[in-house]
Amino acid sequence: MDLLFALTMACYILSSLGYQGYILFQKRPMYSVASVVLFVGFVCHTGVVGLAYFKGGQIPINNLHETLSIFGWAMVGVFLVLQIKFHLMVLGALVAPIATTCVVIASILPRPAVELAPLFKGVWRTLHVGTLLVGNAAFAIACLVGILYLIQERAIKVKKRGFFFRRLPSLKLLDSMGYASLIVGFPMLTFGIISGVIYAQIVRGKFWTWDPKVIFAGITWLVFAALLHERLAVGWRGRRAAIMTIVGFLILLFTFFLFLAG
């Protein structure tokens, strides 16, 4: 497993360098190589996650090392799926370094063994954690796309065709990918919360507690639900949707750190 993790880290680092090279020099072969290397890294990373799952009988998310590693894995996975349709090349220059940072930090963190009672290894915990991870990764990508949208919109408004203007795609493409990321993330978040409620009932005997983590998870869901409603019913697009997406992800980050704090 350590060898696979080292290969994962090496691939992510190389792909990050390749994507940065593409951004700087705009050479398509650099992007192609970076994409292939990132995919290879994801395959290796999937092997790491799979081995940890079969060894422990649960999704490996019992300490900060495992949490960072699997978040990086989920983010790369969602990115690769969305790339099939959108081919938003510049986004790799953000996703790959974030995934690299996750696995590099994870590699230097301690890996304390955690033994969980059989009650905590049920299918509902697996569904709860797995769907939340995919949802959080999709929202992270939506946030990055929102930031790129605001940068490109600013460049257009000031009529300054600078470094980013020449490298970023159209506002329409950015908005479409941001929306697609939300469409992926929201059902995952919803199912993650529902399965978490069921899991809480099984483990603690009650569906709801007034724990700050639970409250902020509910607030996060409401923010993204409102955003999707406004996009579908009112036709929100562009700047307003991008800002709302970024705000929603910041709340999600706060909730994530609350969970880490215990």
C-alpha positions in Angstrom: 0.0 0.0 0.0 2.9 2.4 0.8 4.3 1.9 -2.7 0.9 2.6 -4.3 0.6 5.7 -2.2 4.1 6.9 -3.2 3.2 6.3 -6.9 0.0 8.2 -6.4 1.9 11.2 -4.9 4.5 11.1 -7.7 1.8 11.1 -10.4 -0.1 13.9 -8.8 3.0 16.0 -8.5 4.0 15.4 -12.1 0.5 16.1 -13.4 0.4 19.4 -11.4 3.7 20.4 -13.0 2.3 19.4 -16.4 -0.9 21.4 -16.0 1.0 24.5 -14.8 3.3 24.1 -17.8 0.2 24.1 -20.0 -1.1 27.2 -18.4 2.2 29.0 -18.9 3.1 27.9 -22.4 -0.3 26.8 -23.9 1.2 23.6 -25.4 -1.5 21.0 -25.9 0.8 18.0 -25.5 1.7 19.2 -22.0 -2.0 19.1 -21.1 -2.4 15.7 -22.7 0.5 14.2 -20.8 -0.7 15.8 -17.5 -4.2 14.4 -18.0 -2.8 10.8 -18.6 -0.5 11.0 -15.6 -3.4 12.3 -13.4 -5.5 9.4 -14.5 -2.7 6.9 -13.7 -2.4 8.6 -10.3 -6.1 8.2 -9.7 -6.0 4.5 -10.6 -3.1 4.1 -8.0 -5.0 6.1 -5.5 -8.1 4.0 -6.0 -6.0 1.0 -5.3 -4.8 2.6 -2.0 -8.4 3.3 -1.0 -9.7 -0.1 -2.0 -6.9 -2.0 -0.1 -7.6 0.2 3.0 -11.3 -0.6 2.7 -10.9 -4.3 2.5 -8.3 -4.3 5.2 -10.5 -2.3 7.7 -13.9 -3.3 6.5 -14.9 0.4 6.2 -14.2 3.6 4.3 -10.7 4.8 5.5 -11.7 8.1 7.1 -10.8 7.5 10.8 -8.0 10.1 11.1 -6.7 13.2 9.3 -4.3 11.2 7.2 -7.0 9.1 5.7 -9.5 12.0 5.5 -7.1 14.2 3.4 -6.1 11.3 1.2 -9.6 10.2 0.4 -10.8 13.8 -0.2 -8.0 14.2 -2.7 -9.1 10.9 -4.4 -12.7 12.0 -4.6 -11.9 15.4 -6.0 -9.8 13.9 -8.8 -12.4 11.3 -9.5 -15.2 13.9 -9.9 -12.9 16.1 -12.0 -12.0 13.3 -14.4 -15.7 12.4 -14.9 -16.7 16.0 -15.5 -13.8 16.5 -18.0 -15.4 13.9 -20.3 -18.1 16.4 -21.2 -16.6 19.8 -20.6 -12.8 19.5 -21.3 -12.1 22.5 -19.1 -8.4 22.2 -19.4 -7.4 25.1 -17.2 -9.2 23.5 -14.2 -6.7 20.8 -14.0 -4.1 23.4 -12.9 -6.2 23.9 -9.8 -7.5 20.4 -9.1 -4.2 18.6 -9.5 -2.3 20.8 -7.0 -5.1 20.6 -4.4 -5.1 16.8 -4.7 -1.3 16.8 -4.5 -1.4 19.0 -1.4 -3.8 16.6 0.2 -1.7 13.5 -0.4 1.6 15.2 0.5 0.3 16.5 3.8 -1.4 13.1 4.4 2.0 11.4 3.8 3.7 13.2 6.7 0.8 12.9 9.2 0.8 10.1 11.8 -1.4 7.2 11.0 -2.8 6.0 14.4 -4.7 2.7 14.3 -8.3 3.1 15.1 -10.4 0.1 16.1 -14.1 0.6 15.7 -16.8 -1.6 17.2 -18.7 -3.7 14.6 -21.7 -1.4 15.1 -19.7 1.4 13.5 -18.8 -0.6 10.4 -22.3 -1.0 8.9 -23.4 -0.2 5.4 -25.1 3.0 6.5 -21.9 4.5 7.6 -20.2 3.5 4.4 -23.0 5.1 2.4 -23.0 8.2 4.6 -19.3 8.8 4.4 -19.0 7.8 0.7 -21.7 10.0 -0.6 -20.7 13.0 1.5 -17.1 12.7 0.2 -18.3 12.7 -3.5 -20.7 15.6 -2.8 -18.0 17.7 -1.1 -15.5 17.0 -3.9 -18.1 18.1 -6.5 -18.9 21.3 -4.5 -15.1 22.0 -4.2 -14.9 21.9 -8.0 -18.0 24.0 -8.4 -16.3 26.6 -6.1 -13.1 26.6 -8.2 -15.2 27.0 -11.4 -17.0 29.9 -9.7 -13.7 31.6 -8.9 -12.6 31.2 -12.5 -15.9 32.6 -13.6 -15.5 35.8 -11.5 -11.9 36.2 -12.8 -13.0 35.9 -16.4 -16.0 38.1 -16.0 -13.8 40.8 -14.4 -11.3 40.6 -17.3 -14.2 41.1 -19.8 -15.7 44.0 -17.9 -12.4 46.0 -17.7 -11.6 44.9 -21.3 -8.2 43.8 -20.2 -7.1 40.8 -22.2 -4.4 39.7 -19.9 -2.9 36.4 -18.8 -6.1 34.8 -17.5 -8.4 36.1 -20.3 -6.4 34.3 -22.9 -6.4 31.0 -21.0 -9.9 30.8 -19.5 -12.9 29.5 -21.5 -16.1 31.3 -22.2 -18.3 32.4 -19.3 -21.0 30.1 -20.7 -18.8 27.0 -20.4 -17.7 28.0 -16.9 -21.3 28.5 -15.8 -22.4 25.2 -17.4 -19.6 23.2 -15.6 -20.4 24.9 -12.3 -24.0 23.9 -12.7 -23.1 20.4 -13.6 -20.9 20.2 -10.5 -23.8 21.3 -8.3 -26.1 18.7 -10.0 -23.5 16.0 -9.0 -22.9 17.3 -5.5 -26.4 18.1 -4.3 -27.9 14.5 -4.6 -24.8 13.2 -2.9 -25.0 15.7 -0.1 -28.7 14.9 0.3 -28.3 11.2 0.4 -25.3 11.6 2.7 -27.4 13.5 5.2 -30.3 11.0 5.0 -28.0 8.0 5.5 -26.3 9.9 8.3 -29.7 10.4 10.0 -30.4 6.6 9.6 -27.0 5.8 10.9 -27.5 8.1 14.0 -30.7 6.3 14.7 -29.0 2.9 14.5 -26.0 3.9 16.7 -27.5 6.5 19.1 -31.1 5.7 19.0 -32.2 9.1 17.8 -32.4 10.8 14.4 -31.4 14.3 15.4 -29.2 16.1 17.9 -28.5 19.8 18.3 -24.8 19.3 17.8 -23.2 22.3 15.9 -21.9 19.9 13.3 -25.3 18.6 12.5 -26.8 22.1 12.5 -24.2 23.4 10.1 -24.6 20.4 7.8 -28.3 21.3 7.6 -27.5 24.9 6.9 -25.1 23.8 4.1 -27.9 21.7 2.5 -30.3 24.6 2.7 -27.8 27.0 1.0 -27.2 24.6 -1.9 -30.9 23.7 -2.1 -31.7 27.4 -2.4 -29.1 27.9 -5.1 -30.3 25.1 -7.2 -33.9 26.2 -6.8 -33.0 29.7 -7.9 -31.1 28.4 -10.9 -34.0 26.1 -12.0 -37.0 28.2 -11.1 -35.7 31.8 -11.4 -32.9 31.3 -13.9 -30.0 32.4 -11.8 -26.8 32.3 -13.9 -23.4 33.9 -14.0 -22.0 36.1 -11.3 -24.8 35.6 -8.7 -24.7 31.9 -9.0 -20.9 31.8 -8.8 -20.8 33.9 -5.6 -23.5 31.8 -4.0 -21.6 28.6 -4.9 -18.4 30.0 -3.3 -20.3 31.0 -0.1 -21.9 27.6 0.1 -18.6 25.9 -0.2 -17.1 28.1 2.6 -19.9 27.0 4.9 -19.2 23.5 3.9 -15.5 23.9 4.8 -16.5 25.3 8.1 -18.7 22.3 8.8 -15.9 20.0 7.7 -13.4 21.5 10.2 -16.1 21.2 12.9 -16.2 17.5 12.2 -12.4 17.3 12.4 -12.4 19.1 15.7 -14.7 16.4 17.0 
